[in-house]
Amino acid sequence: MSNMRKRWLLAAVAAVSVPLALSACGKADKGGSADCAPYADFGKHEDTQVTMYSTVRDAEADQLTATFKDFEECTGIEIKYEGNGDFEAQIGIRVDGGNAPDIAVFPQPGLMAKFAGKLKPASEKLKSIVTANYSKDWQNYGTVNGTLYGTSFDANVKSFVWYSPKLFKEKGYAVPKTWAELITLTDKIKADGIATPWCAGIESGEATGWPATDWLEDMVLRTAGPETYDKWVKHEIPFDDPAIATALDRVGSILRNQDYVGKVSAIATTSFQAAGLPILENKCGLHRQASFYAAQWPQGTKVAEDGDVFAFYLPGDDAAKKPILGAGQFVTAFTDRPEVEAVRQYLASGVFFNERMKKGPFTTANKQADPNNATDPVIKLSMQLLRDDTATFRFDGSDLMPAEVGSAKFWKEMTAWIAEGKDTKATLAAIEAAWPK
Amino acid sequence: MDQIDILDELPKFGQLGIGVVAFVLVVGFLLFLVDRLPGFDKGRFAAAVFLFPTVLLLAVGLLFPALRTVWLSFFDKDGESFVGVANYTWMFKDPDIRGVLGNTLIWVIAVPILSAGIGLIYAIMIDRLKVEALAKALVFLPMGISFVGAGIIWRFVYAYKPEGEDQIGLLNQIVVWLGGEPQQWLLNPPWNTFFLIVVMVWIQTGFATVVLSASIKAIPTEIVEAARLDGVNAWQMFWRVTVPSIRPAIVVVLVTMSIAALKLFDLVRTMTAGNFKTSVIANEMYTQAFRLLDKGHGAALAVFLFVLVTPIIFYQVRAMRARREER
């Protein structure tokens, strides 16, 4: 018996002491050589911690935390970063469970608005930073009922058509400036022997259908105009307004045209990540997808105006009007401790964005960020478009609509529209019926 | 920065250690308590002491959430205002959700019948073969694969590429070799649901085979010999002798399969994510509660699922009791 006890005791002691001893020799501490002048504004908050939660993972998360290093060293704030691909589902659970992060980066303004009651409004200081660094539009996306909660983090431009500059050069194609030119180009590509001038894919797990919603949004902006677009997104006109049906039919003139895309229902089972890759083999000529598609090209692909792939702006009927569809994430806070406030100000400041852009691909609408820091030409082009005063920017409508529509029925019905060839009117009417009363 | 830094993970081991120590302390304390406290009826007292942590954890981890789910199912999406049975009427009115309920019904009928049926036939076919052990191992192997893993494997089996391109999916490559046109197996309802069911049957048949094969071997040889002497043919032997003798085992297999089919989530989620009209109750529950943040709808679906599982469990428990009394 006593022998047994001894053994138990030994096991228990070993179980406790080994991990404790190991954890005592934790990570080597950071070297101190940063230039702290740019961070003076954020004050000193020695030995404090701020938790940050977002969808950003893997390489991008590493670049993000590497960006924080100087800030952490100079202010004494440790930013404990956590990325989760299931952010949208998890954030509600964490907030309900009393385990909300200090800083949360919301991928959609619509989702952010759902948490407005629990988020901390921006301080006067933060508001002045945001007013100085962002256009009115970008301030508005972070505002709920007149109160500023979120500051814009990254941004992307969705109105792009990817193409192969090599093919264009070889065949003497020019980048189209109007919709009519785009269709002429499509027919030319087809006549030159590429059976499917367009490639497309909308499969994306449970979010299947979203690339098709972007198509429709882009087309509403081009055929009905930004004012109608705003009314449509806010549901001041019904979802199945005739203007929207016209736009969807215009989308159909490409996406549901067998001569342009091959087998239409195959689009529904082609993943959006793989959809554009045939461009590299000249199996298709054009692929409409956002600036972030740059990350999908295999290693060694040169993304440049004279490289393997590049993107041009998706034109409308009138070359003078340049509506741009885009989206982005928003930094918010669930607590208002001084160190959290400092991090919020930092994440809206030029010093953060310029450092972040140098670390890896990153696009932002922040005016202090210098497009010349961009790591690739598509980001530079995106940032120029985001700053172009003649362009009209509109935020991705499905991200602003209520979740029942924007991240459920809209995706599902667009998928049915492609996979089953569902009638345009019936598709839009079904989405209209799902709008919460 | 690409690898996992072991040093970063150390605090987790520390927490694990704390958990283990806490467990040892609690058990030790209970043992001490039972040992030292001079007792009235020692058996009952000891039982109560040992049951207490389990009952407490069950109450906190199971009973309370279950009651709260029922409660939430009568409230709106934020769980704030009372809406009566609106969430339940929604379930049966909304055409999409009706489709989901219909799919679950298909699963519950098809999976048990197919896996038990194939498992039974297979078990009889391999009975007393030389390679029986190997044959059993082969069909049991998929049981060792998680549903998510199986889902990913079969997604590749069903993968589609347009005609003329290299097929990466096994099934479509076979179709192409046979001179057919590649198909999008997971796209067209209701067939896509059956292609998903094939995966579940693939996983579960091994379980049915092993259980049924064991009980076939347990049939007393006297009965089999008596039947032979009476001159039964193989068909009669199967229906009049084998099946009645292993009825309890068949029931166990059917019940287990039905519950598994009712709760099914992983396969649908990994293979189609509920798209193309393949969603089932558990997947829809998750979507409603956590993605659309509609707690009322999610809770109502959860309660409905519970109501569906209850009679099966009730039947199973009663059957088990009856058998115990027989013995």
Interface residues (C-beta under 8 A of the other chain):
Chain A: W8 A12 A15 V16 V18 P19 L20 L22 S23 C25 G26 K27 A59 D62 A66 E88 A89 G92 I93 K114 G205 E206 A207 T208 G209 G262 K263 S265 A266 A268 T269 A403 E404 S407 A408 K412 T415 A419
Chain B: M1 D2 D5 L7 D8 L10 P11 F13 G14 L16 G17 I18 V20 V21 V24 D96 Y160 P162 E163 Q184 L186 L187 R269 A273 G274 N275 F276 T287 F290 R291 L292 L293 D294
